[in-house]
């Protein structure tokens, strides 16, 4: 799994909140139940493959991967202070989750992800920004500011 953070200035990054209720450590080649985690990238497989199918990679409803709505950060201290402007996101940071139980999620639950020999991190296929640009304003009815879709998969793991 991967933590996802965004920034306006490249120095201050607001991290998307994460939840993990995986109950115990996961072996090196084990799997997690996607229903037990949210807010991470690398949980759901990417289904779009331009070489193998006609699934639109710009349609998160069918392309797979993990999507992130910037409005989830509206109460982040860096957003509230103005250091991160959700209308001017210029950077995305991806941090591999150390899933050995040493990290906590947004609710102080222990985070477990496969760890050990042969399992060395997330594999990112692509990052796509939808509805991007400073000229895009929130929809008043929904509070949707922008959607950042990150397509990653945890089926293969390599740390470089």
Secondary structure, DSSP 8 states (H G I E B T S, - for coil): -EEEEEESSSS--EE---EE---S---TT----GGGEES-BSSS-B---TTT----TT-HHHHBSEEEEGGGGTT-HHHHTTSS-TT---EEEEEE---EEEEE-TTS-EEE---STT----EEEEEEEES-STT----TTT----EEEEEEESSS----
